[in-house]
Amino acid sequence: MSLNTQRAGCEVARNRHYSAALAQRQRLLTVAARIGVVVMAGFGTMQLFLGGFWYVGLVNFAVAAFYLAVPLLYRCGELIAPFTFIAVTYLSMTFLCWHFGTGTGVQFYFLVTASAAVMVLGVERIGLAIVAAAIGVGVIIALEFTVPHDTGNQPAWSLTAGFVINVIAAGEIG
C-alpha cells in the first residue's frame, strides 16, 4: 500500500470520527434544550398563574421558545447553536437571579451550563469550553456579591419552592 493511500485512509477515518462526534454533540445540545424548554415553561406557567410577575413568566416562555429553536441553529454553523444556547442561558438566569435573589437556586444552572459547554463544544474546542465555563463561574460570583438572597419580589414559600425545584432540576440535568 502506498503512502498516499494510507494518508487518504487516515483522513477518511478522521473525518468519519469528527462527523460522529459532531452528531453526538448536536444530540446532547438538543436534549439540553428540550430539558430547558420544560423547566422554563414550567416556571413561566407558575409565574403567570400564581400571580405577581407576569412579565417574568413571559420571559421564561420566550426563552423556552428559543430553546425549541436551538437545534435549527446548526444550519448557521456548528458553533452558533452551542454559543447562542450558552449566552441565552446565562442572560436569562442572570435576569431571574437578579429579579428574585440568589435564594432561588437559579445560579446552579450556571454550573450545569458550564459543564455542558464541554459536552456541546467538544474536547476539540476545550479552550472555548473553559472560557464559557469561566464566564459562568464569574457571573455566579458576581451575583452572589451583588444580589441579595431574597429580593422580596416573591413570597417566602415561592422562594423556597423555587430553590427546591431548581436544585432538583439542575441536579437531573447535570
C-alpha positions in Angstrom: 0.0 0.0 0.0 1.4 3.4 -1.0 1.9 6.2 1.5 -0.7 8.3 -0.3 -3.3 5.6 0.1 -2.5 5.3 3.8 -2.9 9.0 4.3 -6.2 9.0 2.4 -7.4 6.2 4.6 -6.4 8.1 7.8 -8.2 11.2 6.5 -11.4 9.3 5.8 -11.3 7.7 9.3 -10.6 11.1 10.9 -13.5 12.7 9.0 -15.8 9.9 10.0 -14.8 10.3 13.7 -15.3 14.0 13.5 -18.8 13.6 11.9 -19.8 11.1 14.6 -18.6 13.4 17.4 -20.4 16.4 15.9 -23.6 14.4 15.7 -23.3 13.4 19.3 -22.7 17.0 20.4 -25.8 18.0 18.4 -27.9 15.3 20.1 -26.6 16.4 23.6 -27.5 20.1 22.9 -30.9 19.1 21.6 -31.6 17.1 24.8 -30.3 20.0 26.9 -32.5 22.4 25.0 -35.6 20.2 25.4 -35.0 20.0 29.2 -34.6 23.7 29.2 -38.0 24.0 27.4 -39.7 22.0 30.2 -38.0 23.9 33.0 -38.6 27.4 31.6 -42.1 26.7 30.5 -42.9 25.2 33.9 -41.6 28.3 35.7 -43.3 30.5 33.1 -46.6 28.8 33.9 -46.0 29.2 37.6 -45.3 32.9 37.2 -48.4 33.5 35.0 -50.9 31.6 37.0 -49.7 32.2 40.6 -49.8 35.9 40.1 -47.2 38.5 40.7 -44.7 39.0 38.0 -46.4 38.1 34.7 -43.6 39.6 32.6 -41.1 37.2 34.2 -43.4 34.4 33.0 -43.3 35.8 29.5 -39.5 36.0 29.6 -39.5 32.3 30.7 -41.8 31.4 27.8 -39.7 33.4 25.4 -36.6 31.5 26.5 -38.4 28.2 26.2 -39.5 29.1 22.7 -35.8 29.9 21.9 -34.7 26.6 23.3 -37.1 24.9 20.9 -35.3 26.6 18.0 -31.7 25.9 19.2 -31.2 22.7 17.1 -32.1 24.7 14.0 -29.2 27.0 14.6 -26.7 24.3 13.5 -27.7 25.3 9.9 -25.8 28.5 10.6 -22.6 26.8 11.7 -21.6 24.2 14.2 -20.6 26.8 16.9 -23.6 29.1 16.5 -26.1 26.8 18.3 -24.0 26.0 21.4 -22.7 29.5 21.9 -26.2 31.0 21.5 -27.6 28.4 23.8 -25.0 29.2 26.5 -25.3 33.0 26.0 -29.1 33.0 26.3 -29.0 30.6 29.3 -26.5 32.9 31.1 -28.5 36.0 30.3 -31.9 34.5 31.3 -30.5 33.0 34.5 -28.9 36.3 35.4 -32.2 38.1 34.8 -34.1 35.7 37.0 -31.5 35.6 39.8 -31.3 39.4 39.8 -35.0 39.7 39.9 -35.8 37.1 42.7 -32.5 36.7 44.5 -29.8 34.0 45.0 -32.1 32.1 47.3 -33.9 30.7 44.3 -31.0 28.4 43.4 -31.0 29.7 39.8 -27.3 30.0 40.0 -26.9 26.2 40.0 -27.9 26.3 36.3 -24.7 28.3 35.6 -22.7 25.3 36.8 -24.7 22.9 34.8 -24.3 25.1 31.7 -20.6 25.4 32.3 -20.1 21.7 32.5 -22.4 21.2 29.5 -20.3 23.6 27.5 -17.6 20.9 27.3 -20.1 18.4 26.0 -21.7 20.6 23.4 -18.5 22.3 22.2 -16.4 19.1 22.3 -12.9 18.4 23.5 -11.6 19.7 20.2 -12.5 23.2 21.5 -11.7 22.7 25.1 -10.2 26.3 25.3 -13.6 27.8 24.2 -15.4 25.5 26.7 -13.1 26.6 29.5 -13.8 30.3 28.6 -17.6 29.6 28.6 -17.3 27.9 32.0 -15.2 30.6 33.4 -17.7 33.2 32.4 -20.5 31.3 34.1 -18.4 30.9 37.3 -17.6 34.7 37.2 -21.3 35.5 36.8 -22.2 33.3 39.8 -19.6 35.0 42.0 -20.8 38.5 40.8 -24.4 37.6 41.6 -23.5 36.3 45.0 -21.9 39.6 45.9 -24.4 41.9 44.2 -27.8 40.3 44.6 -29.5 39.7 47.9 -30.6 36.2 49.0 -34.2 37.3 48.8 -35.2 40.5 46.8 -38.7 40.4 48.3 -40.2 40.2 44.9 -42.0 36.9 45.7 -43.5 35.2 48.7 -41.1 33.2 51.0 -42.9 30.0 50.1 -42.2 30.6 46.4 -38.5 31.3 47.1 -38.2 28.0 49.0 -40.2 26.1 46.4 -38.2 27.6 43.6 -35.0 26.7 45.3 -36.0 23.0 45.8 -37.3 22.8 42.2 -34.1 24.4 40.8 -31.8 22.2 42.7 -33.6 19.1 41.6 -33.8 20.2 38.0 -30.2 21.3 37.9 -29.1 18.0 39.5 -31.1 16.0 37.0 -29.7 17.9 34.1 -26.1 17.9 35.3 
